[in-house]
């Protein structure tokens, strides 16, 4: 009996962690339910997708980054201004925000198909302009390549550096993804990696962003919404399942492409611009002052003015 003295404390610890995990997800869901009423739902074949639609004019689709906790909330500070001249659609990608958190492996091709289907079935217009943030430019560029008249212009805010977009999942990634998707260990690891401390460190210390605290709190609650299933998209993103090599797409693209970088972003701006314009010299670039990884949140007026300039015929 003495040999098993550790069993009871271990069981109590495991139960405590389980209760804490459930409490965290329940608290986050309660915080976000009121705002969810502002969204429409697209019943897509792989899960329900939430989106907002506002304004009138030429169609404009806004796609958020795949950073943990991100969602359509990224565009809160510019979408109303843009809606004065455009019919704006702001989507929550599957696995993020208010969209369904399906228990699947999320891949870049899944999101390419989602964007293609959303444009054809919900926006239901051709020559749609797209604004992307972070890694989501991968999905938009591949979707625009599928159908000639689907997309007119693509404005990429802080696009991922090209070598990273070409990274495929490794054996270590397969193992890590499996671990993160396990019910107990995966949920606990997810909560540790996406704690309030880690969000504050990521935004305020590591990258020194000029993001207001309500947005950081919103990112945090987004990261813990809809019980434990939210970790599946996180695992796929962390383990490089959302990457695709863009070199051929950029080289062959006849769309109007633009890049907007925050001047203090997490990667050297000049290097990013050179990576993309070396492959496609027609890409136009702009830099937003007083911003880093989210210029559309940190300096919305300058970002909005630059977007409108790029959207001019």
Secondary structure, DSSP 8 states (H G I E B T S, - for coil): -GGGTHHHHHHHHHHHHHHHHHHHHHHHHHHHHHHHTT-EEEEETTEEEEEEEE--SEEEEEE---STT-SGGGGTTTHHHHTTTEEEEEE--TTSTTS---SS---HHHHHHHHHHHIIIII--SSEEEEEEGGGHHHHHHHHHHSTTTEEEEEEES---HHHHT----HHHHHHHHHHTSHHHHHHHHHHHTSHHHHHIIIIIIS-----HHHHHHHHHHTT-SGGGGHHHHHHHHTTTT----HHHHHH--SEEEEEEETT-SS-HHHHHHHHHHH-TT-EEEEESS-SS-HHHHSHHHHHHHHHHHH--
